[in-house]
Amino acid sequence: MTYLLDTNILLRFIDPTDPSHAIVHQAIDHLRFDAQDLRVST
């Protein structure tokens, strides 16, 4: 399955001080582990 990661997700993923960082990081790791197709739009 393909997942579209918007900029809010990416910003939370790279900012360890963001309150949602841990859950976003965990979700992306889980999707990558399951070999899901992650995409970013511009």
C-alpha positions in Angstrom: 0.0 0.0 0.0 1.2 3.6 -0.7 1.1 6.2 2.1 1.4 9.9 1.5 3.5 11.7 4.2 2.6 15.3 4.4 4.9 18.0 5.7 3.4 18.0 9.2 4.4 14.3 9.6 7.9 15.0 8.2 8.4 18.0 10.5 7.3 16.0 13.6 9.6 13.1 12.5 12.8 15.3 12.4 12.1 17.4 15.5 12.8 15.4 18.6 11.3 18.2 20.8 7.9 17.9 19.1 5.4 16.3 21.5 4.3 13.9 18.6 7.8 13.0 17.6 7.8 9.5 19.3 4.5 8.3 17.9 5.3 9.6 14.4 8.7 8.0 14.5 7.2 4.7 15.7 4.5 4.8 12.9 7.0 5.5 10.2 9.3 2.8 11.5 6.4 0.3 11.5 5.4 1.2 7.9 9.0 0.9 6.7 9.4 -2.5 8.5 6.3 -3.7 6.7 7.9 -2.6 3.4 5.1 -0.1 2.7 5.5 2.5 0.0 6.0 5.9 1.6 5.7 9.0 -0.6 6.1 12.7 -0.1 4.3 15.3 -2.2 5.9 18.7 -3.1 
